[in-house]
């Protein structure tokens, strides 16, 4: 059972040869990251694996044993190389039959669109035994949840729709707050002092992100924590550090938020 204020974690597995070859540019990682942040879930690992049975099974079993939730994208379509459902069934040691509810969802949509029911399309109704369906409001072909693993489509608009359907079923953690402080100096100038502050505030994540393509040097320092008083305390110290760096360099400070 997940306790209140417990840290909720997630891992993600992106499945598909087309991602690894570069033919398709993944955008689902960002969507899942935003989704998790909104729910107070810490997305801490993402793996990209090929359409290979053993690779998918290994990744699923590794991540589901380590994280509160696992999200997968890709490989649940109608073609022969869509093997994610097969791999998930193998990972959990269960059968993969045609699911009556999933078939009904699909055939209802196909009747509306005049789409032929065939063996290939019915592959999308194969659901591991014991799994619950994840509703797909875009094209009807459902995803599914088994244990703590949530299996979703790779098509971005469908993936996002499935995430929306999932949201009410997930337990969120403490909302993570963030503060961004802009420094008009390079990372090399603030790197040392920021590292010392990170040691002083281990419960506040501090990141340094150089901003490219600007007309002057700029580094964004992003602080994140679920503890608002500690976040504010750390932010005040970082602002003081940045102000000192600006004064030393004779630079007018940029705005921060």
N, C-alpha and C positions, 0 to 999 in steps of 0.2 A: 504493500500500500504506500502511496506517495503522501508524505506528510506535508502540512502547510509550511511554506517557506523553505522546503527542501530544494536543493539545486536540481533542476530538471535539465537533462542533457540530451543531445541528439547527434546522430551521425547520418550522413547521406551517401548514397551510392548512385552514381550516374552511370547508366548502362548503355553501351552502344559503340560499335566499331566506327560509326559515322562521326562520333565526337572525337575519338582518338585520331582519326585520319585527318580531321580538320574540315571535312565536308560540311558538317553542321557545327555551328558555334553555340555552345551551351549558354542559356540564360536562366535555366532552372535553379542553378546554385544560388544566384542572387535572390530569386523569388523565395526560395526556402529560407535563406538567411534572414530576409526581411520578415517573413512569416514567423520564424522562431523568435526573433527579437521582439516583435509585437506581443508575443505570448509570454515573454520572460523565460524562454527556453534557450539554453546555451548550445548552439551548433558548434561542435568542437572538432569534427573531422569530416572530410569529404573524400571519397574514393571514386575514381573513374575507371571502370573496367570494361573489357571487351565483351562481345556476345559469345562468351565461352562459359559453358556450364560449370566447370570446376572453379573458375575464377569468381563467378557470381556467388556460388554456394559458400566459398571460403570467406568472401567479403561479408555476406549476410550473417554468417555464424559468428564471425569476429566482432562485428559491430553490435549485433543484438545482445551479446553478452556483456557489453561495456557501457551501453547508453540506455537512457530511459526510453527513447524512441529512435527508430530508424526509418528514414524516408528513402524510397528508391524512385528513379524516373527512367522511363524507357523500357522497350522490349515486351509490351503487352498487346501488340497489334495482331493482325491476322496472318502475317507471313511466316514462312518456315524458320526465319532467323530470329523471330520474337520468342525468346526462350526464358524470359524472366519468370513467368508463372511456373514453368517446369522446374527451374532452379530453386524457387522458393519452396515448392512442394518437396523437393529433394532435401533441402536444408532442414525442413521441419519433419521429414520422414512421414509424409501423408500422401494420399492419393490426389489426383487432379481431374475430377470428373467435370462434365458439363453441369453448371449450377442452374437449377430451374429458374430461380429469380432473375439471374443475370440473362438467361436466354429470353425470358419474357420481356425484360427491359429492351433488349436488342431487337427482338422480332416486332415489338410494338413500334419502335422507331422506323424499322425497315418497311413496315407496312405503310407508314405515313409517307415515306420517301420513294416507295416503289422499288426498293432494293431487294435483290434476290438473296434468299437464304441459301448459303452454301457451306461446305465443310470448312473452308478457310476462314470465313467470317465467324463461324461458330467457335473457332479457337478462342475468340475473345470472351466466350462464356465459360471457359474452363477456369475454375476457381479451386484452390486447395481446400480440402476438407477441413472444416472448423473455422474457416475464414469468414469475416463479415465484409459486405460490399461497401465500397466508397462510391457514392453517387457521382455520375458524370453528367452534368446538366447541359454540356455542349454537344456531345455526340452519342450519349447513352452508354457506350461501352464502359463498364465500371472498372474501377480499381478495387483493391481489397486490402483488408487488414487481418494479419494473423499474428498472434502474440503481440509483440511491440513493434512489428514491422509493417509499414504502410507502403503499399505498392501502387505507383501511379504512372500515368502516361508520360511520354517524353515530349509530346506536342505542348508548347508553353501555355497556350490559352486553356487547354484541357487540364494541364497540371495545376494552374492557378485555380480553376473551378473546383478541382478535387481538394485542394488545400482549404478553400472556403468551406467545403462540406465537412472537412475534418475538424476544423477549428473548435466547434462546440464539444467535441469528444475528447479533447486533449487537456491534460492538467498543466497549467502554466506555473512557472516559478515566480519569484519576485521580479517585478518590472525593473529592467535595467535602464538607468538614466545615463545621459552622456552630456559632456561639456566640451566644446571645441574652443581652443585658444590659438589665435594666429600669431605667429612669430615672423618678423621680417628679417630673419637670419637663417642661415643654412642649418641642416641637421647636425653638422659637425660642431657647431657652436653650442647647441642645446643638448646634444647627445649625452655628454658626461653628467651635467647637473640633473637631467631628466632621469637617467639611470639611478642616481643616488636617491632621488625622490621616490622612484618606483620601489626601491628597497625599503624606504620608510613607510610607504603605503602599499603593502603587498595585496591588500584587498581592493585596490583601485587599479584597473587595467589602464596603462598609459601607452599610447601609440604615437609614433611620429611619422608624418606623411608629407614628403616634399611635394610642392605643387608645381607642376611643369607648365610651360607655355605662358607664364606670366611675364610682365615687363620688369619685374624685380624678384629677388629671391624671396621665397615665402615657404614656411613650414607650418603645417597644421598639427597641433598637439591635441589628441582626442583622449579624454578620460572617461571611463565607464565604471559604474558601480551600482549595485542595488541599494546601497546604504547612502541615502542622500546627505546626511551630515558629514560623513567621511569624504564623499565626493566633493562637497563644497570646501571642506578643509584642504583637501589635496589641490583643488583648482586654485584656491587662493595662493598656495605655495608656488604652484607652477606659474601663475601670473606674476608673482614677485620675481621669480627666476627670469622670466622672459623680459620683464621691465628692466632688470639689471643688465641683461644682454643688450637690449636696445640702447640703454644709456651709455654703455661702454662703447657701442659702435656709433653713437650719435645719430640714431635712427628714430623717426617718429613712429609710435606704435600703430599697427593696423587695428581695425575693430575686431572684437571677439564676440562670441555668442555662447 
